[in-house]
Amino acid sequence: MKKYWTNKEVMELIETHIVKDENGQDKECAYNEGLKQVWREFYQNRKALPYPFEEGDTYYTIEQGEVVESCWDDVSEETHDDNPNMRYFETKEEAEKDIKKILDLCGDF
């Protein structure tokens, strides 16, 4: 099973109307069936992606040089999916130390 689908792969699969049958073999199908399979696999893979926190956990980020406290939820997962390189901190103090390091190295944000 793929971890990530590119837009090109999704469009190719839908346009060619090819899906995998129960034995993993390619088969032709109707447009809607292809679209359903793409969505099913995307959803299954999305749920399998590891996130740095669980729902309800408090975490901290740095935004425009300021420490921001947040609670992990569905929106946090979407934000993480859009930017998986985002730095997260378990405590406010860790985030503040990181700000200090950045300021010491760069002098500004």
NUDRENFI-396273 format. One record per atom (N, C-alpha, C): x, y, z. Coordinates in steps of 0.1 Angstrom, whole numbers, padded with zeros to 4 digits, always signed. Each point is the difference from the previous one (the first is absolute). Example, Ala and Ser with C-alpha at 12.3 -4.5 7.8 and 13.67 -1.06 7.14 Angstrom:
2
+0132-0057+0078
-0009+0012+0000
+0009+0012+0000
-0004+0011-0007
+0009+0011+0000
-0008+0011+0008
***
This chain:
109
+0008-0012+0000
-0008+0012+0000
+0009+0012+0000
-0004+0011-0008
+0008+0012-0001
-0002+0008+0013
+0011+0007+0003
-0001+0009+0012
-0006+0014-0005
+0005+0004-0012
-0005+0013-0005
-0004-0001-0014
-0010+0007-0004
-0005+0001-0014
+0003+0013-0005
+0007+0001-0012
+0002+0013-0006
-0013+0003-0008
-0002+0013-0003
-0012+0004-0008
+0000-0007-0013
+0012-0001-0006
+0001-0006-0013
-0004-0015+0000
+0004-0007+0011
-0004-0014+0001
-0015-0002+0002
-0005+0009+0008
-0015-0001+0002
-0007+0003-0013
+0004+0010-0008
-0007+0003-0012
+0002-0011-0010
+0012-0006-0001
+0002-0011-0010
-0008-0012+0004
-0001-0003+0013
-0009-0011+0004
-0014+0002-0004
-0005+0012+0003
-0014+0003-0003
-0003+0000-0015
+0009+0006-0007
-0002+0002-0015
+0001-0014-0007
+0008-0009+0005
+0002-0012-0007
-0011-0010+0005
-0007+0003+0011
-0010-0009+0005
+0006-0014+0004
+0012+0000+0005
+0006-0013+0004
+0001+0000+0015
-0004-0011+0006
+0001-0002+0015
+0005-0014+0002
+0003-0002+0012
+0005-0014+0004
-0012-0008+0005
+0000-0013-0005
-0011-0008+0005
+0004-0007+0014
-0008-0009+0005
+0003-0006+0013
+0013-0008+0000
+0006-0003-0012
+0012-0008-0001
+0012+0009-0003
-0003+0014+0000
+0011+0009-0003
+0003+0002-0015
-0009-0006-0009
+0002+0001-0014
-0007+0012-0005
+0006+0007-0011
-0007+0011-0006
-0012-0004-0007
-0011+0008+0001
-0012-0003-0007
-0006+0013-0004
-0007+0000-0012
-0007+0012-0004
-0013+0002+0008
-0004+0012+0002
-0012+0002+0008
-0007+0013-0005
-0011+0003+0006
-0007+0012-0003
+0007+0011+0008
-0002+0012-0005
+0007+0012+0006
-0003+0001+0015
-0012-0001+0004
-0004+0001+0014
+0007-0010+0008
+0002-0012-0005
+0006-0011+0008
+0015+0004+0002
+0006+0005-0011
+0014+0004+0001
+0002+0011+0010
-0009+0010+0000
+0000+0011+0009
-0001-0005+0015
-0009-0009+0002
-0003-0005+0013
+0013-0007+0005
+0006-0008-0008
+0012-0007+0004
+0012+0009+0004
+0001+0011-0009
+0011+0009+0003
-0003+0007+0014
-0012+0004+0002
-0004+0006+0013
+0002-0010+0011
-0004-0012-0001
+0002-0010+0011
+0014-0002+0003
+0009-0001-0010
+0014-0002+0003
+0006+0012+0006
-0004+0012-0005
+0005+0013+0006
-0003+0001+0014
-0013-0003+0004
-0005+0001+0013
+0007-0010+0009
+0002-0013-0004
+0007-0010+0008
+0014+0004+0002
+0007+0005-0010
+0014+0004+0002
+0001+0013+0009
-0009+0009-0001
+0000+0012+0008
-0001-0004+0015
-0009-0009+0003
-0002-0005+0014
+0013-0007+0005
+0008-0006-0009
+0011-0008+0004
+0013+0009+0002
-0001+0013-0005
+0011+0009+0002
+0002+0003+0015
+0013-0001+0004
+0002+0004+0014
+0000+0015+0003
-0006+0004+0010
+0000+0014+0004
+0008+0001+0013
+0005+0012+0002
+0009+0001+0012
-0008+0001+0013
-0013+0002+0000
-0008+0001+0012
-0013-0008-0003
-0007-0002+0011
-0014-0006-0001
-0010+0010+0003
-0012-0002-0004
-0011+0009+0002
-0001+0004+0015
-0001+0013+0002
-0001+0005+0014
+0013+0004+0006
+0011-0004-0006
+0013+0004+0006
+0003+0015-0002
+0006+0006+0010
+0005+0014-0001
+0014+0000-0007
+0002+0009-0009
+0013+0001-0007
+0002+0015-0003
+0013+0003-0003
+0004+0014-0003
+0007+0000-0013
-0002+0012-0007
+0007+0003-0012
+0005+0014+0001
+0009+0003-0010
+0005+0014+0000
-0006+0006-0013
-0007+0011+0001
-0006+0007-0011
+0004+0015+0000
+0007+0004-0010
+0005+0014-0001
+0007+0004+0013
+0008-0009+0005
+0009+0003+0012
-0007-0001+0013
-0013-0004+0000
-0007-0001+0013
-0004-0015+0002
+0000-0004+0013
-0004-0013+0004
-0016-0001+0000
-0005-0010-0007
-0015-0002-0001
-0003-0013+0006
-0009+0000+0010
-0005-0012+0006
-0013-0005-0007
+0000-0013-0003
-0011-0006-0007
-0004-0013+0006
-0012-0005-0004
-0005-0013+0004
-0001-0009-0013
+0006-0011+0000
+0000-0009-0013
-0014-0004-0003
-0004+0002-0013
-0013-0004-0004
+0000-0003-0015
-0011-0001-0007
-0001-0003-0014
+0007+0011-0008
-0002+0013+0004
+0006+0011-0007
+0015-0001+0001
+0005-0004+0012
+0015-0002+0002
+0005-0010-0010
-0008-0011-0002
+0005-0011-0009
+0000+0006-0015
-0010+0008-0004
+0000+0005-0013
+0012+0010-0002
+0002+0008+0010
+0012+0009+0000
+0013-0007-0001
+0001-0011+0008
+0012-0008-0001
+0002-0007-0013
-0011-0005-0006
+0000-0006-0014
+0005+0010-0010
-0004+0013+0001
+0004+0010-0009
+0015+0004+0002
+0005-0001+0013
+0013+0004+0003
+0006-0009+0010
+0004-0012-0005
+0005-0011+0010
+0014+0004+0006
+0006+0011-0005
+0013+0004+0006
-0001+0010+0011
-0013+0003+0004
-0002+0010+0011
+0006-0005+0013
+0006+0009+0007
+0006-0004+0013
-0011+0001+0011
+0000-0010+0008
-0010-0001+0011
+0008-0002+0013
-0006+0005+0011
+0007+0000+0013
-0010-0005+0010
+0005-0008+0009
-0009-0006+0011
-0002+0010+0011
+0009+0009+0002
-0001+0011+0010
+0002+0013-0005
-0005+0010+0006
+0002+0014-0003
+0015+0004+0001
+0006-0006+0010
+0015+0003+0003
+0008-0005-0012
-0003-0012-0005
+0008-0005-0011
-0001+0010-0012
-0012+0005-0003
-0002+0009-0011
+0007+0013+0002
+0000+0005+0013
+0007+0012+0003
+0015-0001-0002
+0006-0012+0004
+0014-0003-0002
+0003+0000-0015
-0009-0005-0008
+0002+0000-0015
+0000+0014-0005
-0009+0008+0004
+0000+0014-0004
+0014+0007+0003
+0004-0003+0012
+0013+0006+0005
+0012-0005-0010
+0000-0013-0003
+0010-0005-0009
-0001+0007-0014
-0012+0002-0005
-0001+0006-0013
+0004+0015+0000
-0003+0007+0011
+0004+0013+0002
+0015+0002+0001
+0006-0010+0007
+0015+0000+0002
+0007-0002-0013
-0006-0009-0009
+0006-0004-0012
-0003+0011-0011
-0012+0004-0001
-0004+0008-0011
-0003+0015+0003
-0003+0002+0013
-0003+0014+0004
-0014+0004-0002
-0008-0008-0008
-0014+0004-0004
-0007-0011-0006
-0013+0001+0000
-0009-0010-0007
-0003+0004-0014
***
